[in-house]
Amino acid sequence: MIDALTSPTPRRGFLGRVAAAAMGVAVGGALPAGLAAETVKASAADPQLEAWFAKLTGKHRSIFDAPRPNEGMPAIWPRVYLNTMQATYPGETTSAIVILRHEALALALQDSIWAKYKLGEVFDIKPGGTPATSNPYATITNIPLPGLGVAELLKSGVLIGACDVALTVYSAGVAGKMGMDAAAVKKEWIAGLFPGIQVVPSGVMAVGRAQEHGCTYCFAG
């Protein structure tokens, strides 16, 4: 049982401790071996990753940078952008890419992961005042616009990336709380991403790379 809510500041306190522990924040501290190895591997060009970025082919392109859930707005604003750009410039192509990093990582994960690891508590996502037990931003229906939500954006061709550093840090923190193996939990989280989501070496790296591919920047979190 995750006891994140026992702190007077449950989300900030818990996530701060998670980040500090997983990132090795201490005098003379270093990155955990697994994270350091992943960082080294990410330094070489990844053909699959570059092919994913190359899908940004629209005349109009925008990157939606999401470090926090922000009540689901990272899964709403890209649709608004696409709809209004296409209406304003008919016949011209438009591309959108969303990067889910830091606390917004939760949006990338399917219901099975939310239920097993109590992500509503971990990330302090409480629609209606209680921690969510499933991803409330997979499909969003309480707004009078079609095609809202992570799953719906993926269906329409929007590119969505999930930060590997956030996956490493938060899965390790949750694994520690639950007495589980960190590597096994991270593997399960990766398998539990929505199909079509691309794991990127880091969210900040992906935000920069998308801009190198001609995307304008929109802060979504």
C-alpha positions in Angstrom: 0.0 0.0 0.0 1.4 3.3 -1.0 1.3 5.7 2.0 1.8 8.9 -0.1 -1.2 10.5 1.3 0.0 10.4 4.9 2.2 13.4 4.4 0.8 16.9 4.9 2.0 17.6 1.4 1.4 14.1 -0.2 2.2 14.7 -3.8 5.1 17.2 -3.5 6.6 15.4 -0.5 6.3 11.9 -2.0 7.5 12.9 -5.4 10.3 15.0 -4.0 11.5 12.0 -2.0 11.1 9.7 -5.1 13.1 12.1 -7.3 15.8 12.6 -4.7 16.2 8.9 -4.0 16.1 7.8 -7.6 18.4 10.5 -8.9 20.9 10.1 -6.1 20.8 13.6 -4.8 23.4 13.8 -2.1 26.8 15.3 -1.5 29.1 13.5 -3.9 26.2 11.4 -5.2 25.9 10.0 -8.6 23.2 8.7 -11.0 22.0 5.2 -10.3 23.9 2.7 -12.4 20.8 1.8 -14.5 19.9 5.4 -15.2 23.6 6.3 -16.0 23.7 3.4 -18.5 20.5 4.5 -20.2 21.9 8.0 -20.5 25.0 6.7 -22.2 23.0 4.6 -24.6 20.8 7.6 -25.5 23.9 9.5 -26.6 24.0 7.4 -29.9 21.5 8.2 -32.7 18.5 5.8 -32.5 17.1 5.1 -36.0 13.7 4.3 -34.6 13.6 7.5 -32.6 14.7 9.6 -35.6 12.1 7.9 -37.8 9.5 8.9 -35.3 10.5 12.5 -35.3 10.6 12.4 -39.1 6.8 11.9 -39.0 6.5 15.6 -38.3 5.8 16.5 -41.9 3.0 19.0 -41.7 3.4 22.5 -43.1 2.3 23.7 -39.6 3.9 21.9 -36.6 3.7 22.4 -32.9 5.2 20.7 -29.8 3.1 20.5 -26.6 5.4 20.3 -23.7 3.7 18.7 -20.6 5.6 18.3 -17.3 2.3 18.1 -15.3 -1.1 16.5 -15.8 -2.8 20.0 -15.7 -6.3 18.5 -15.5 -5.8 16.7 -18.8 -5.0 19.8 -20.9 -2.0 18.1 -22.6 -4.6 15.7 -24.1 -7.0 18.6 -25.1 -4.9 21.4 -26.5 -3.3 19.4 -29.4 -6.8 18.6 -30.7 -7.9 22.3 -30.4 -4.7 23.2 -32.3 -5.3 20.7 -35.1 -9.0 21.6 -35.4 -8.5 25.4 -35.6 -5.4 25.2 -37.8 -7.2 23.0 -40.3 -10.2 25.2 -40.2 -8.2 28.4 -40.6 -5.9 27.0 -43.3 -7.9 24.5 -45.2 -5.9 22.1 -47.4 -2.7 22.7 -45.5 -1.2 19.9 -43.4 -0.7 20.1 -39.7 1.4 18.0 -37.3 1.2 17.9 -33.5 3.5 16.2 -31.0 3.0 15.9 -27.2 5.8 15.1 -24.8 4.7 13.7 -21.4 7.5 14.3 -18.9 7.9 14.6 -15.1 4.5 14.3 -13.5 2.6 14.2 -16.8 4.0 10.7 -17.3 0.9 9.4 -15.7 -1.2 10.3 -18.8 0.9 7.9 -20.9 -0.1 4.8 -18.8 -3.1 2.5 -19.3 -5.7 1.7 -16.7 -4.1 -1.6 -15.5 -1.0 0.4 -14.4 -3.1 3.1 -12.7 -5.0 0.4 -10.8 -2.1 -1.7 -9.7 0.2 1.1 -8.7 -2.4 3.6 -7.4 -1.3 6.3 -9.7 -4.1 8.6 -8.7 -2.6 8.7 -5.3 1.0 8.9 -6.5 0.4 11.8 -8.9 -2.4 13.4 -6.8 -4.9 13.1 -9.6 -8.3 13.4 -8.0 -11.2 14.1 -10.4 -14.3 14.5 -8.2 -12.1 14.7 -5.1 -10.9 11.1 -4.9 -7.8 9.5 -6.3 -8.4 8.1 -9.8 -8.1 4.4 -10.2 -8.0 4.5 -14.0 -6.6 7.1 -16.4 -9.2 9.9 -16.6 -7.4 11.4 -19.6 -7.4 8.4 -21.9 -10.7 9.5 -23.5 -12.2 12.8 -22.4 -15.9 13.1 -23.0 -17.1 16.0 -20.6 -16.0 18.7 -23.1 -18.1 19.2 -26.3 -15.3 18.5 -28.7 -14.7 15.1 -30.3 -11.3 13.3 -30.3 -10.0 14.4 -26.9 -7.8 12.3 -24.7 -4.5 10.4 -25.1 -6.0 7.4 -26.8 -8.0 9.5 -29.2 -5.0 11.7 -30.1 -2.9 8.6 -30.9 -5.7 7.3 -33.2 -5.7 10.6 -35.2 -1.9 10.5 -35.7 -0.7 12.9 -33.0 2.8 11.9 -31.9 3.1 11.3 -28.1 6.4 10.7 -26.4 7.0 9.5 -22.8 10.1 10.5 -20.9 12.4 7.6 -20.1 14.0 9.5 -17.2 10.6 10.0 -15.6 9.8 6.3 -16.2 13.0 5.3 -14.4 12.6 7.7 -11.5 8.9 7.3 -10.7 8.7 3.5 -11.3 11.8 3.2 -9.0 10.1 5.3 -6.3 6.9 3.4 -6.4 8.8 0.1 -6.5 10.6 1.1 -3.3 7.3 2.0 -1.6 5.8 -1.3 -2.5 8.9 -3.5 -1.9 9.2 -4.5 -5.5 12.1 -4.8 -8.0 12.6 -1.4 -9.7 13.7 -2.9 -13.0 10.7 -5.2 -13.1 8.3 -2.4 -12.3 9.8 -0.1 -15.0 9.5 -2.9 -17.6 5.8 -3.3 -16.6 5.2 0.4 -16.9 6.8 0.5 -20.4 4.6 -2.4 -21.5 1.6 -0.5 -20.0 2.1 2.6 -22.1 -0.7 3.2 -24.6 0.2 1.5 -27.9 1.9 4.0 -30.2 3.6 6.1 -27.5 7.3 6.5 -28.1 9.7 6.3 -25.2 12.1 9.2 -25.6 15.5 9.4 -23.8 14.3 12.4 -21.9 11.4 14.8 -22.2 13.5 17.9 -22.4 15.6 16.3 -25.1 12.5 15.4 -27.1 11.1 18.9 -26.7 14.3 20.4 -28.2 14.5 17.8 -31.0 10.9 18.5 -32.1 11.8 22.2 -32.3 14.8 21.3 -34.5 12.2 19.6 -36.7 10.4 22.9 -37.2 7.8 22.7 -34.4 6.6 25.8 -32.6 6.5 25.5 -28.8 3.4 25.4 -26.6 3.6 24.8 -22.9 0.8 22.4 -22.0 1.4 21.6 -18.3 
